Amino acid sequence: MARAGLTTERLTRAGAELADEVGFDQVTVSALARRFDVKVASLYSHLKNSQDLKTRIALLALEELADRAADALAGRAGKDALTAFANVYRAYAREHPGRYAAARLRLDPEAAAASAGVRHAQMTRAILRGYDLEEPDQTHAVRLLGSVFHGYVSLEMAGGFSHSAPDSQESWSRTLDALDALLRNWPTP
């Protein structure tokens, strides 16, 4: 019989909190059981294993991030939309480092197709419509934006920009200016 009060959703949310506290790589069913002061076996009626838990945390993180991005994009276009979208990713990573790492988890194709990751791509493409990019350039631009946002945020969170001037906020703003200029003047093959 399942322990009263434990649900898959509650365990997933607790796992996400744990990821933010100790790092996504450290999240296991055993660590979650310790958090609830229960035996590991009592969690297996809700979770298959640690990989199932991590996948659920990743799906939660993608959903949270997509909801925030959608709110930030409402009514915006062009550089304003690009900046709002980028700032959501950066703020989420700072606020929820473990969940942000979880959002990068490689999902199986079925889970990926059903995840909010699809919404992320749709929102990125919506931003790019303001730059009049056709395929395949639009796909190249989606990949570029994802790479720049994730790369910058990852390096910043690892302390990569904390040892020299100018500060990382100034570089972030300049990076977004450069992306906007690039997207407005996309090179033709």
C-alpha positions in Angstrom: 0.0 0.0 0.0 1.3 3.5 -0.9 2.2 5.8 1.9 -0.5 8.4 2.5 0.4 11.8 1.0 3.0 10.5 -1.5 2.0 10.9 -5.1 4.0 10.9 -8.3 3.5 14.6 -8.6 4.6 15.3 -5.1 7.7 13.2 -5.5 8.5 14.8 -8.8 8.3 18.3 -7.2 10.4 17.2 -4.3 12.9 15.7 -6.7 13.1 19.1 -8.5 13.7 20.9 -5.2 16.4 18.4 -4.4 18.0 18.9 -7.8 18.1 22.7 -7.1 19.7 22.1 -3.7 22.3 19.3 -4.5 22.5 19.2 -8.3 20.5 17.2 -10.8 23.2 14.5 -11.1 22.8 13.7 -7.4 19.0 13.1 -7.6 18.1 9.4 -7.0 15.2 7.5 -5.6 17.3 6.8 -2.5 18.0 10.4 -1.9 14.3 11.2 -2.3 13.3 8.5 0.1 15.7 10.0 2.7 14.0 13.3 2.2 10.6 11.9 3.1 12.1 9.6 5.7 10.6 6.5 4.1 12.0 3.3 2.7 13.1 3.3 -1.0 10.7 0.5 -1.7 7.7 2.7 -0.7 8.5 5.0 -3.6 8.5 2.3 -6.3 4.7 2.3 -6.4 5.0 5.9 -7.8 8.3 5.8 -9.6 10.0 3.1 -11.7 13.5 4.0 -10.9 15.9 7.0 -10.7 15.8 7.5 -14.5 12.0 7.7 -14.3 12.3 10.3 -11.6 14.9 12.3 -13.6 12.7 12.2 -16.7 9.7 13.5 -14.7 11.9 16.3 -13.3 13.0 17.2 -16.8 9.4 17.3 -18.0 8.4 19.5 -15.1 11.3 21.9 -15.8 10.5 22.1 -19.5 6.9 22.9 -18.6 7.8 25.6 -16.0 10.3 27.2 -18.4 7.8 27.1 -21.3 5.1 28.8 -19.2 7.5 31.5 -18.1 8.7 32.1 -21.6 5.2 32.3 -23.0 4.2 34.8 -20.4 7.4 36.9 -21.2 6.7 36.8 -24.9 3.1 37.9 -24.8 2.7 41.0 -26.9 6.4 41.3 -27.8 8.2 41.1 -31.2 11.6 41.5 -32.7 14.5 42.3 -30.4 12.1 42.9 -27.5 10.8 39.3 -27.8 14.3 37.9 -28.3 15.6 39.6 -25.1 12.5 38.6 -23.0 12.9 35.0 -24.1 16.7 34.9 -23.4 16.2 36.6 -20.0 13.7 34.0 -19.0 16.2 31.2 -19.6 18.9 33.0 -17.7 16.7 33.8 -14.8 15.3 30.3 -14.6 18.8 28.8 -14.6 19.8 31.1 -11.7 16.7 30.5 -9.7 16.5 26.7 -10.4 20.0 25.4 -11.3 19.1 21.8 -10.9 15.8 22.0 -12.8 17.6 23.9 -15.6 20.1 21.1 -15.8 17.2 18.7 -15.9 15.7 20.5 -18.8 18.8 19.5 -20.8 18.2 15.8 -20.2 18.1 13.7 -23.3 14.5 12.3 -23.5 13.4 9.3 -25.5 11.7 10.4 -28.7 8.2 9.7 -27.4 8.7 11.7 -24.2 10.4 14.5 -26.1 7.5 14.8 -28.6 5.0 15.0 -25.8 7.0 17.4 -23.7 7.0 21.2 -23.5 10.2 21.1 -25.5 8.0 21.4 -28.5 6.6 24.6 -27.1 10.1 26.0 -26.7 10.9 25.4 -30.4 7.5 26.9 -31.4 8.2 30.0 -29.3 11.7 30.3 -30.8 10.3 30.1 -34.3 7.7 32.7 -33.4 10.4 35.1 -32.4 12.3 34.3 -35.7 9.2 35.2 -37.8 10.0 38.8 -36.9 13.3 38.4 -38.7 11.9 36.9 -41.9 14.0 33.8 -41.9 13.0 31.0 -44.3 13.9 27.3 -43.9 16.5 25.9 -43.5 17.9 29.1 -42.1 15.2 29.3 -39.4 16.3 25.9 -38.1 19.9 27.0 -38.1 18.9 30.1 -36.1 16.8 28.1 -33.6 19.9 26.0 -33.0 22.2 29.1 -32.7 19.9 30.8 -30.2 19.7 27.6 -28.1 23.4 27.2 -28.2 24.2 30.8 -27.3 21.6 30.9 -24.4 22.6 27.6 -22.9 26.3 28.1 -23.5 26.4 31.6 -21.9 24.2 30.6 -18.9 26.3 27.4 -18.3 29.6 29.3 -18.4 28.2 32.1 -16.2 26.8 29.7 -13.6 30.2 27.9 -13.5 31.9 31.2 -12.6 33.5 31.6 -16.0 32.8 35.3 -16.2 33.4 36.3 -12.6 37.1 37.0 -12.8 37.3 39.8 -15.3 35.6 43.1 -16.3 33.2 44.0 -17.7 30.6 42.2 -15.7 28.5 39.4 -17.1 25.3 41.5 -17.4 27.0 43.9 -19.7 28.3 41.0 -21.8 24.9 39.4 -21.8 23.3 42.6 -23.1 25.9 42.9 -25.8 25.4 39.3 -26.8 21.7 39.9 -27.2 22.5 43.0 -29.3 24.8 41.0 -31.5 22.2 38.2 -31.9 19.6 40.7 -33.0 22.0 42.3 -35.5 22.9 38.8 -36.8 19.3 37.8 -37.2 18.4 41.0 -39.0 21.3 40.5 -41.4 21.3 36.7 -41.7 24.0 35.7 -44.2 22.9 33.9 -47.3 24.8 30.8 -48.4 
